[in-house]
Amino acid sequence: MNITILSIGNKMPSWIKSGYEEYAKRLSHEHKINLIELAKPDDMLKKIVAQKNKNYIIALDEHGELLNTKTFAHKLETIGKDITFLIGEAEGLSPDCKSKADTVWSLSSLTFPHMLVRVILIEQLYRAFSLLKNHPYHRE
């Protein structure tokens, strides 16, 4: 499966980069992960339109559907095509971006800095795919 992460912001602290890269490396053996950092929200809207027909678009928003790890994994497994995740800026995603998505998910009821969301997302992707393969990474 190809997974694209569209994220606003491109000047991330080194600890964000290294955390993201650690889990992306773990996933790269079975999935192609593509992080696209965008300068402004208008750029994201253009990318969404370009990917809409070939990828399943998932907007991440604090008011989206709240999923636990098992449900997250199951939903990923059943999508059946490549996925694009949308991560907004500090104020979140624009209404236009959210309306173009196939679904809107929330990673938590907590509020996170937008730069940290990419690390949380990539770790949860690794956890979900580990769970689906019965790998012992995920513990309950």
N, C-alpha and C positions, 0 to 999 in steps of 0.2 A: 504494500500500500504506500502511496505517495502522500505525504502530509506537508502542507504548506502552512506556515504561520505568518500572517500579515500583522505587523506590529508598528504602531506609531512610535517614533523615537529611534535615534541611532547613536547616541552618545552615552552608552551604558557604562557603569562602573565595572572594574575588572572582576569583582566578585560575582556580578550578574553574568558576565560573559563566561567565566569559568564554570559556574553552576549549570548554566544552560548547556555548554559544550560537553560537560561530563555525561549528562543524560542523552544528549543527541548522539554522542559516540556509542553509547550502549544500544540505542535503537537502530543505528545505521546498519547493523548486520542483517536486518530483515526488512527495514522500511527506509524509504528515502525521505529525509527530513530537509525541508527548505525554509529557512527563516528569511523573510524579506522585511527589512526595516525601511519604513517610509517616513518622509519628512513631515507630511501634513495629511490631515484627514481626506482632503480631495483626492490625493494619490490613492488612498485605500479604495475609495468608491470606484475609481477607474479599474483597479485590479480586480475588484469583485465582479464587475460587469464582464471583464475578460475571462474570468474563470467560472462564471455561473453555470454554464451548460455542462461542463466536464467534471466539476468538483462539487461535493456537498459542502455548503458554506455554514459554518457554526460561529455565531457571534458570541463572545463571552461578555456577560454583563451581570452585575450584581442582582438584577431583578429577573434574570432568566430562570429556567427550570433548574432547581437544585438537585444535584445527583450525588449518590454515594459512589464509592469506588466500583462496586460490582455492577451497578446500573450503567455507569460511565463505560466500563469495559464491554458490557453487553451491547450497548448502543453503537459503540465503535465497530464491533463485530458484525452488526446487522446492516450497516450503512451500504456496503457493497460497491463503493467507488472511492476515488481519491477524496481527501478531505482538506478543506481550508479553514483554519481558525482565524478569527479576527480579534485582535487586542487593540483597544483604543488608547487614547492619551489619558492624561490625568483626569480629565472631565468625562472620560468614557467614550463610547462610540457615538457617532452622530445617528440621529433617527433614520436618516437615509441608509446608512450602512446596515443598521439592524433590520430595516424593512426588506433589504435585499437578501438577507440570510435565509437559509432553509429552516433554521431553528436558532433559538437563543438559550444558552446554558449558563449557569452560574457555577463557579468553582467553590464557592463558599458563601455563607451569610456574612462573613467578615469582609471588610473593605481592605484591599491591598494596594500598594503603590503599583502603577501600571507596569513599571519595569520588572517588578518581582513576579508578576503574573506569568511572564514567559518561562521563568524557572519552575514555577508551580505547575504550569501546563505540561512542560516537557517531562517532569518527574511523574505526573499522573498518567501521561501516555505510556511511559516506561512501566509503571505499576500495572496499568490496565492490560497491556500486552503480556506482561509476565503472568498475571492472573489467568489470562486466557490460555496460556501454555502450561499452566500448573507449575510454574517456576516458583521457588520458595521465597522470592523477594517480598511478596505481599503476605502479610500475616494478619490474622484476625484474633 
